[in-house]
Amino acid sequence: MTESPYGLSSRTGAKGRSAWGGGLLLGLLLTFTAFFLTPSAQADQRPQTGHSDWVTVSIDPALPERYYNRLLSLLVYRVKTLETADGLKKVLLLDRGSQADVSIELLPRSAAGAGSIYARFYAPVAAFATVPDDVALTELTARWHGSGDGPLAIAQEYKAELASLLGGEMSPSVIVTGTAGILALVEADPKTLGIVPFDRLHPRFKVLSVDGVNVLDNRLDPSLYGLAASVAATGPYAAELAVTLTPRVTNPSNREAERLSTLLMTGVTAMTRVTAAKMERYGYDYPARVISPTLAAADITHISNEVPFIEGCVVNASQDNLTMCSDTTYWAALEAVGTDIVGLSGNHVNDFGRDGARASIGWYRENGIAIYGSGLNVEEACTPLFWEHNGNRFAFIASLAFGPSFAWATDDLPGACYYYDHKEQIFETIQKIRSEVDVIAVELQYLETYNPYPTSQQVTEFRELREQGVDIVTGVQSHVPQAFEVYGPEGLHRPGAIVYGLGNLFFDQMWSWQTRTELMARHTIYRGRVISTEILTAVLEDYAQPRWATETERAGLLRTIFDAAPARAE
């Protein structure tokens, strides 16, 4: 028996085949072939997985065209044989799935196993300024069927995938629109939830976890996530067929782990005064012990360190002490949280003089720690730090937009890059590197106000940086949490976020609830684009050690910063 790769036409619709489509022509092909076979040879055409030289395959005719047509073409023209543990097998495409050894169909990703050919991940979304963080799969299923606690909005193009996950026919009450329409709906009605493909997310959406599992997790186990679908092969040799087909299809996954990066930005670190005293008493990693697993899990963990590392720094726990340093042994706390990069735009970087600044910068460099925002001269201080992870290219810039002047670097003296003297230079740098990197992140040490509401001048200047092409703007000066402002793709502007202030990370300001509360911004970057910004919330205890906020504390803190968000520019 010989193979006959006759031309099978592609389908004309998502559910039916054309009159001269794969089903009829393939049936003619099989009839034509069987005409020349003896009865015993015809019997050999039945699936005989154990010893047959053939593997029979069927494709579910209900598959959307974007999958069906490509798989049909591959199985007719390209994939003629299959390497298996039982030796080389010939591949025969059938149009009756019940008689095939291997069937290709839409399944939940958790059921696909090694047979997955295409993987599609979806995210339940609400408006960014939403307090709840999680939704149950049962609630999404209820909304799909017309009940539940509110409306559900989706796009028509992935209706089939969602049907495989949520079951049965979609209720007429489900709103069918595009991604922009989903955003408008969830921002207009806090009870509305949307479902958006992972690769179409942007920061104006808040991504909800599904039964505690978040699709943004850089350590996600796909088998545990309830809102992922697969076009998958099932049956004997399913894994072998998937391995053969997957490299030949376009866009096999809309969530490739090897193209995803998480960047975690933190607020003020100043391991001095009472924080230092606590570290001397309880251990140098004491501040990090509760929160370190989450911070260290980020692909890029950022620290904004306000004070110099001085070997032999003497602890002065007085709250009136404003000449600050950290002993080099205190790096243990930053190492515990997985610190990758350190911004040095703080106005205390020269508290121990220019010689102290030189010693601190030298210590960082001797230990291979990536720093930016300060340098041995102004050129070094204003130079971006370039970083790459999973193919995502970053540039980090840090600048001090505040006094005192002795903290500022000069042509031949160390210190921080003073923003107002070098603003145009920074803008020129942004324009120069814009085409060379994917994500530009600028942090400013700005005026401290102890208020969740950014000042009008702060709003103007932070937005000015975004207008220059910055993806992520972060205020690292504030000792209290301040507002966030998130953006989707708008005209020529890329998606991104403005974070007006994160509050403290490791600093001893226990004197008010506001100074004890802390934010961390976890940005997810996928294929060179910021697709999400998450807000992590913590509370300082014992002058030195943050803990995660309780559910009630988190809700109150989020409402405070959401209420403080400035009106959007028209």
TAHU-V397222 format. One record per residue. N is the residue number from 1. RES is the residue in three letters. PSI is psi in degrees with one decimal (* if undefined). OMEGA is omega in radians with two decimals (none if undefined). Layout:
# TAHU-V397222
N;RES;PSI;OMEGA
N;RES;PSI;OMEGA
This chain:
# TAHU-V397222
1;MET;135.0;3.14
2;THR;155.3;3.13
3;GLU;147.5;3.12
4;SER;88.3;-3.09
5;PRO;63.9;3.13
6;TYR;152.9;-3.07
7;GLY;114.6;3.04
8;LEU;129.4;-3.08
9;SER;156.6;3.11
10;SER;164.5;-3.10
11;ARG;156.6;3.10
12;THR;-9.6;-3.13
13;GLY;167.5;-3.06
14;ALA;-30.7;-3.06
15;LYS;-28.2;-3.10
16;GLY;166.8;3.02
17;ARG;153.9;3.09
18;SER;163.8;-3.11
19;ALA;-30.0;3.11
20;TRP;33.3;-3.12
21;GLY;-170.0;-3.02
22;GLY;-40.0;-3.04
23;GLY;-51.8;-3.06
24;LEU;-47.5;-3.11
25;LEU;-38.7;3.13
26;LEU;-37.9;3.07
27;GLY;-41.7;3.09
28;LEU;-40.3;3.14
29;LEU;-45.3;-3.12
30;LEU;-38.5;3.10
31;THR;-44.0;3.13
32;PHE;-44.3;-3.13
33;THR;-44.2;-3.10
34;ALA;-27.7;-3.13
35;PHE;-33.0;-3.08
36;PHE;3.6;-3.09
37;LEU;148.4;3.02
38;THR;162.3;3.12
39;PRO;-38.7;3.14
40;SER;-35.2;3.10
41;ALA;-37.4;3.08
42;GLN;-38.5;3.11
43;ALA;-31.7;3.14
44;ASP;-17.6;-3.13
45;GLN;-14.6;3.08
46;ARG;148.4;-3.13
47;PRO;122.9;3.10
48;GLN;75.4;-2.96
49;THR;-33.9;-3.03
50;GLY;-47.4;-2.99
51;HIS;-7.7;-3.10
52;SER;151.0;3.03
53;ASP;-2.1;-3.05
54;TRP;149.6;2.88
55;VAL;119.7;3.13
56;THR;140.3;-3.03
57;VAL;141.1;3.01
58;SER;151.0;3.09
59;ILE;128.7;3.11
60;ASP;120.7;-3.12
61;PRO;-13.7;3.13
62;ALA;-3.8;3.11
63;LEU;140.6;3.04
64;PRO;149.8;-3.07
65;GLU;-38.8;-3.04
66;ARG;-24.1;3.06
67;TYR;-47.0;-3.01
68;TYR;-49.5;-3.03
69;ASN;-41.5;-3.14
70;ARG;-43.1;-3.13
71;LEU;-39.1;3.09
72;LEU;-46.8;3.13
73;SER;-43.4;-3.12
74;LEU;-43.7;-3.06
75;LEU;-21.6;3.10
76;VAL;-43.2;-2.96
77;TYR;-27.2;-2.94
78;ARG;-46.4;-3.02
79;VAL;93.7;-3.08
80;LYS;-26.3;-3.13
81;THR;163.7;-3.10
82;LEU;125.4;3.06
83;GLU;124.0;3.13
84;THR;171.6;3.09
85;ALA;-20.3;3.12
86;ASP;12.9;3.13
87;GLY;-176.1;-3.11
88;LEU;128.3;3.14
89;LYS;145.6;2.98
90;LYS;143.8;-3.10
91;VAL;128.5;3.12
92;LEU;123.6;-3.12
93;LEU;127.4;3.10
94;LEU;157.6;3.06
95;ASP;4.8;3.09
96;ARG;104.6;-3.03
97;GLY;-31.6;-3.08
98;SER;-19.3;-3.11
99;GLN;-0.5;-3.06
100;ALA;149.1;3.02
101;ASP;-43.1;-3.07
102;VAL;130.6;3.08
103;SER;143.0;3.08
104;ILE;123.0;-3.04
105;GLU;170.5;3.06
106;LEU;131.5;-3.14
107;LEU;159.4;2.90
108;PRO;142.6;-3.13
109;ARG;-32.2;-3.12
110;SER;-22.6;-3.13
111;ALA;-7.4;-3.02
112;ALA;-32.7;-3.13
113;GLY;-139.2;-3.10
114;ALA;-2.5;-3.14
115;GLY;1.6;-3.08
116;SER;129.6;3.09
117;ILE;-51.8;3.00
118;TYR;139.1;3.04
119;ALA;132.6;3.14
120;ARG;118.4;-3.13
121;PHE;138.7;-3.13
122;TYR;152.1;-3.11
123;ALA;130.0;2.95
124;PRO;134.1;-3.02
125;VAL;150.6;2.98
126;ALA;-177.8;3.03
127;ALA;151.0;-3.12
128;PHE;-42.4;-3.09
129;ALA;58.0;-3.13
130;THR;137.6;-3.11
131;VAL;-50.0;-3.12
132;PRO;145.9;-3.06
133;ASP;-11.4;-2.97
134;ASP;153.2;3.01
135;VAL;143.8;3.12
136;ALA;145.6;3.07
137;LEU;-32.8;3.11
138;THR;-33.9;3.11
139;GLU;-41.7;3.08
140;LEU;-40.4;3.10
141;THR;-42.3;3.12
142;ALA;-42.8;3.13
143;ARG;-37.3;3.10
144;TRP;-34.3;-3.12
145;HIS;6.2;3.00
146;GLY;5.8;3.08
147;SER;-140.5;-3.14
148;GLY;-173.7;-3.00
149;ASP;7.5;3.13
150;GLY;-180.0;-3.12
151;PRO;158.8;3.04
152;LEU;135.6;3.13
153;ALA;134.4;3.13
154;ILE;176.2;2.99
155;ALA;144.9;-3.07
156;GLN;-35.9;-2.96
157;GLU;-23.8;3.12
158;TYR;26.7;3.10
159;LYS;-40.9;-3.10
160;ALA;-41.8;3.13
161;GLU;-43.3;3.14
162;LEU;-33.6;3.08
163;ALA;-36.7;3.13
164;SER;-22.2;-3.12
165;LEU;-36.4;-3.02
166;LEU;-12.7;2.96
167;GLY;131.7;2.99
168;GLY;-170.4;-3.12
169;GLU;143.3;3.08
170;MET;137.7;3.11
171;SER;145.9;3.05
172;PRO;-17.5;-3.13
173;SER;-15.2;3.09
174;VAL;131.5;-3.09
175;ILE;124.4;-3.13
176;VAL;120.2;-3.07
177;THR;-165.1;3.07
178;GLY;-179.1;-3.11
179;THR;-42.8;3.11
180;ALA;-38.3;3.10
181;GLY;-38.3;3.10
182;ILE;-44.2;3.12
183;LEU;-45.9;-3.13
184;ALA;-39.3;-3.12
185;LEU;-46.2;-3.10
186;VAL;-29.5;3.09
187;GLU;-25.0;-3.13
188;ALA;-27.6;-3.04
189;ASP;111.0;-3.10
190;PRO;-14.4;3.11
191;LYS;-14.3;-3.11
192;THR;135.9;2.99
193;LEU;147.5;3.04
194;GLY;165.5;2.99
195;ILE;124.0;-3.02
196;VAL;139.4;3.05
197;PRO;144.2;-3.07
198;PHE;-44.3;-3.05
199;ASP;2.4;3.07
200;ARG;8.7;3.10
201;LEU;155.5;2.94
202;HIS;167.6;-2.94
203;PRO;-14.2;3.10
204;ARG;-13.8;3.00
205;PHE;140.0;2.88
206;LYS;121.9;3.13
207;VAL;124.8;3.11
208;LEU;144.3;3.00
209;SER;158.2;3.13
210;VAL;110.2;-3.09
211;ASP;40.8;3.06
212;GLY;-0.3;-3.13
213;VAL;124.8;-3.05
214;ASN;128.8;-3.12
215;VAL;-17.4;3.11
216;LEU;-12.6;-3.07
217;ASP;122.9;-3.12
218;ASN;-3.5;3.06
219;ARG;28.0;-3.07
220;LEU;134.1;2.93
221;ASP;106.6;-3.05
222;PRO;-27.6;-3.11
223;SER;-14.6;-3.11
224;LEU;-3.5;-3.07
225;TYR;126.4;-2.98
226;GLY;-6.2;-3.07
227;LEU;46.3;3.07
228;ALA;132.9;-3.12
229;ALA;155.4;3.08
230;SER;141.2;2.79
231;VAL;114.0;-2.91
232;ALA;151.1;3.01
233;ALA;138.8;3.08
234;THR;149.9;3.14
235;GLY;-179.5;3.12
236;PRO;138.8;3.12
237;TYR;16.9;3.13
238;ALA;-43.9;-3.12
239;ALA;-42.0;3.14
240;GLU;-39.7;3.13
241;LEU;-40.0;3.13
242;ALA;-41.7;3.12
243;VAL;-34.6;-3.14
244;THR;-39.6;-3.04
245;LEU;-38.4;-2.99
246;THR;-45.1;3.13
247;PRO;-15.4;-3.07
248;ARG;-7.0;-3.14
249;VAL;158.0;3.11
250;THR;134.1;3.10
251;ASN;63.2;-3.12
252;PRO;-24.5;3.11
253;SER;143.5;3.03
254;ASN;10.4;3.05
255;ARG;86.7;3.13
256;GLU;114.2;-3.06
257;ALA;-30.5;-3.10
258;GLU;-1.0;3.07
259;ARG;11.9;-3.07
260;LEU;138.5;3.09
261;SER;141.8;3.00
262;THR;131.3;3.12
263;LEU;120.4;-3.12
264;LEU;115.2;-3.12
265;MET;136.5;-3.10
266;THR;168.4;-3.09
267;GLY;-145.2;-2.97
268;VAL;125.4;2.93
269;THR;126.1;3.05
270;ALA;88.8;-3.07
271;MET;80.5;-3.01
272;THR;179.7;3.09
273;ARG;-126.3;-3.05
274;VAL;-32.5;3.06
275;THR;-44.7;3.12
276;ALA;-42.2;3.14
277;ALA;-40.6;3.11
278;LYS;-38.6;3.11
279;MET;-38.9;3.09
280;GLU;-31.9;-3.09
281;ARG;-41.6;-2.97
282;TYR;-7.0;3.14
283;GLY;148.0;-3.02
284;TYR;-18.3;3.08
285;ASP;8.3;-3.06
286;TYR;-45.2;-3.11
287;PRO;-27.9;-2.98
288;ALA;-7.8;-2.87
289;ARG;-31.6;-3.11
290;VAL;-44.5;-2.97
291;ILE;-7.2;-2.99
292;SER;-38.7;-3.12
293;PRO;-41.0;-3.12
294;THR;-43.9;-3.13
295;LEU;-41.5;-3.11
296;ALA;-22.1;-3.13
297;ALA;-18.4;3.12
298;ALA;150.2;3.12
299;ASP;-34.7;3.06
300;ILE;113.9;3.12
301;THR;124.2;-3.05
302;HIS;141.8;3.00
303;ILE;136.8;2.98
304;SER;101.1;-3.06
305;ASN;116.0;-3.03
306;GLU;-22.1;-2.93
307;VAL;156.8;-3.12
308;PRO;151.5;2.96
309;PHE;118.0;-3.13
310;ILE;119.9;3.12
311;GLU;128.2;-3.13
312;GLY;14.9;3.11
313;CYS;129.3;-3.11
314;VAL;131.7;-3.13
315;VAL;127.3;3.00
316;ASN;101.3;-2.99
317;ALA;3.4;-3.14
318;SER;134.5;3.09
319;GLN;-16.3;3.08
320;ASP;-4.9;-3.12
321;ASN;115.0;3.13
322;LEU;12.0;3.01
323;THR;102.2;-2.82
324;MET;147.1;3.00
325;CYS;167.2;3.04
326;SER;138.4;3.03
327;ASP;148.8;-3.11
328;THR;-23.1;3.10
329;THR;-19.2;-3.11
330;TYR;-9.6;3.06
331;TRP;-22.0;-3.13
332;ALA;-36.9;3.13
333;ALA;-40.1;-3.13
334;LEU;-33.1;3.05
335;GLU;-37.8;-3.12
336;ALA;-31.1;3.12
337;VAL;7.0;3.06
338;GLY;34.0;-3.08
339;THR;128.7;3.09
340;ASP;-41.2;-3.06
341;ILE;147.3;-3.11
342;VAL;119.0;3.03
343;GLY;133.9;-3.06
344;LEU;53.5;-3.14
345;SER;6.3;-3.06
346;GLY;153.3;-3.11
347;ASN;8.4;3.04
348;HIS;9.6;-3.03
349;VAL;-24.4;-3.13
350;ASN;23.5;-3.11
351;ASP;-28.3;3.11
352;PHE;32.6;3.04
353;GLY;176.4;3.14
354;ARG;-35.5;3.11
355;ASP;-39.1;3.07
356;GLY;-39.5;3.11
357;ALA;-42.6;3.11
358;ARG;-42.3;-3.14
359;ALA;-41.5;-3.12
360;SER;-46.6;3.12
361;ILE;-41.9;3.11
362;GLY;-39.1;3.13
363;TRP;-45.8;3.08
364;TYR;-48.9;-3.05
365;ARG;-38.1;3.10
366;GLU;-29.4;-3.12
367;ASN;10.1;3.05
368;GLY;30.5;-3.11
369;ILE;127.6;-3.09
370;ALA;121.9;3.14
371;ILE;159.4;3.06
372;TYR;160.8;-3.14
373;GLY;-24.0;3.00
374;SER;161.2;3.11
375;GLY;178.5;3.13
376;LEU;-12.6;3.04
377;ASN;174.8;-3.03
378;VAL;-32.3;3.12
379;GLU;-46.5;3.09
380;GLU;-42.0;-3.05
381;ALA;-35.4;-3.07
382;CYS;0.0;-3.11
383;THR;134.0;3.11
384;PRO;153.6;2.95
385;LEU;124.6;3.12
386;PHE;141.0;-3.05
387;TRP;148.0;3.08
388;GLU;138.5;3.07
389;HIS;128.3;3.10
390;ASN;38.7;3.12
391;GLY;-3.2;3.09
392;ASN;124.7;-3.05
393;ARG;127.1;-3.06
394;PHE;150.8;2.91
395;ALA;126.9;-3.13
396;PHE;130.9;3.11
397;ILE;134.9;3.09
398;ALA;141.8;-3.09
399;SER;148.3;3.13
400;LEU;116.6;-3.13
401;ALA;39.6;-3.05
402;PHE;173.2;3.09
403;GLY;-176.7;0.09
404;PRO;162.7;-3.06
405;SER;-25.0;3.13
406;PHE;-8.2;3.05
407;ALA;-9.3;-3.05
408;TRP;137.4;3.06
409;ALA;152.8;3.05
410;THR;-173.9;-3.12
411;ASP;-29.8;-3.09
412;ASP;12.3;3.13
413;LEU;146.2;-3.08
414;PRO;159.9;3.10
415;GLY;-165.6;-3.12
416;ALA;157.2;3.08
417;CYS;111.6;-3.12
418;TYR;122.5;-2.96
419;TYR;-48.6;-2.97
420;TYR;-25.4;3.05
421;ASP;-19.2;-3.01
422;HIS;20.7;-3.10
423;LYS;-48.6;-3.11
424;GLU;-36.1;3.08
425;GLN;-41.8;3.11
426;ILE;-43.1;3.11
427;PHE;-42.4;3.12
428;GLU;-38.7;3.10
429;THR;-42.7;3.12
430;ILE;-45.6;3.14
431;GLN;-38.0;-3.11
432;LYS;-41.5;-3.03
433;ILE;-5.6;-3.03
434;ARG;-40.0;-3.12
435;SER;-6.7;-3.08
436;GLU;-17.7;-3.11
437;VAL;166.3;3.13
438;ASP;-42.4;-3.05
439;VAL;124.3;3.03
440;ILE;124.6;3.12
441;ALA;121.8;3.12
442;VAL;131.4;3.06
443;GLU;138.8;3.14
444;LEU;132.1;2.92
445;GLN;102.8;-2.91
446;TYR;-173.4;3.09
447;LEU;132.1;3.13
448;GLU;130.5;-3.09
449;THR;-14.0;-3.10
450;TYR;42.6;-3.10
451;ASN;135.3;3.14
452;PRO;-18.5;-3.14
453;TYR;121.5;3.06
454;PRO;150.6;3.08
455;THR;160.7;-3.14
456;SER;-36.3;3.11
457;GLN;-37.5;3.09
458;GLN;-44.4;3.12
459;VAL;-45.7;-3.12
460;THR;-46.3;-3.03
461;GLU;-34.1;3.09
462;PHE;-39.9;3.10
463;ARG;-31.4;3.09
464;GLU;-38.9;3.09
465;LEU;-41.5;3.09
466;ARG;-40.3;3.12
467;GLU;-26.2;3.11
468;GLN;-10.2;3.12
469;GLY;14.2;3.12
470;VAL;135.6;-3.14
471;ASP;-43.3;-3.08
472;ILE;119.4;3.08
473;VAL;128.2;-3.06
474;THR;129.5;2.98
475;GLY;120.7;-3.09
476;VAL;13.6;-3.10
477;GLN;-29.1;-2.89
478;SER;136.9;3.05
479;HIS;4.1;3.03
480;VAL;151.9;3.10
481;PRO;138.9;3.10
482;GLN;178.6;-3.01
483;ALA;158.1;2.98
484;PHE;154.6;3.08
485;GLU;115.6;-3.04
486;VAL;154.9;-3.04
487;TYR;142.0;2.93
488;GLY;-175.9;3.05
489;PRO;117.8;-3.06
490;GLU;106.6;-3.11
491;GLY;-124.8;3.14
492;LEU;-5.4;-3.08
493;HIS;141.2;-3.14
494;ARG;158.9;3.05
495;PRO;152.1;-3.13
496;GLY;-161.6;-3.05
497;ALA;148.2;2.91
498;ILE;124.7;3.08
499;VAL;110.6;-3.03
500;TYR;-26.5;3.09
501;GLY;138.5;-3.08
502;LEU;-11.4;-3.02
503;GLY;-165.2;-3.11
504;ASN;159.3;2.90
505;LEU;-71.5;3.11
506;PHE;90.4;3.10
507;PHE;149.6;-2.88
508;ASP;22.2;-3.05
509;GLN;83.2;3.14
510;MET;4.8;-2.93
511;TRP;-5.0;3.04
512;SER;158.6;3.10
513;TRP;-39.1;-3.12
514;GLN;-42.0;-3.13
515;THR;-19.5;3.09
516;ARG;-26.4;-3.10
517;THR;144.8;-3.00
518;GLU;147.0;3.03
519;LEU;150.9;2.92
520;MET;139.0;-3.13
521;ALA;119.3;3.11
522;ARG;108.4;-3.12
523;HIS;135.8;3.06
524;THR;127.3;3.14
525;ILE;129.1;3.13
526;TYR;122.8;-3.12
527;ARG;46.5;3.03
528;GLY;13.2;-3.07
529;ARG;137.3;3.06
530;VAL;118.6;-3.11
531;ILE;-14.0;-3.13
532;SER;148.9;2.99
533;THR;118.8;3.10
534;GLU;148.7;3.10
535;ILE;117.8;3.02
536;LEU;143.9;-3.04
537;THR;136.8;-3.12
538;ALA;168.3;-3.14
539;VAL;132.3;-3.13
540;LEU;134.0;3.03
541;GLU;150.7;2.98
542;ASP;33.3;3.05
543;TYR;-0.1;-2.98
544;ALA;-26.0;-2.91
545;GLN;108.4;3.05
546;PRO;148.0;2.96
547;ARG;162.9;3.11
548;TRP;142.1;3.14
549;ALA;146.5;3.01
550;THR;169.1;-3.14
551;GLU;-41.9;3.14
552;THR;-44.1;3.10
553;GLU;-42.3;-3.13
554;ARG;-45.0;-3.14
555;ALA;-43.7;3.14
556;GLY;-41.5;-3.13
557;LEU;-43.7;3.13
558;LEU;-42.3;3.13
559;ARG;-37.4;3.14
560;THR;-47.8;-3.09
561;ILE;-28.5;3.07
562;PHE;-40.5;3.12
563;ASP;-25.8;-3.08
564;ALA;-3.9;-3.09
565;ALA;132.2;3.13
566;PRO;156.3;3.09
567;ALA;141.7;-3.12
568;ARG;142.4;3.07
569;ALA;140.5;3.14
570;GLU;*;none
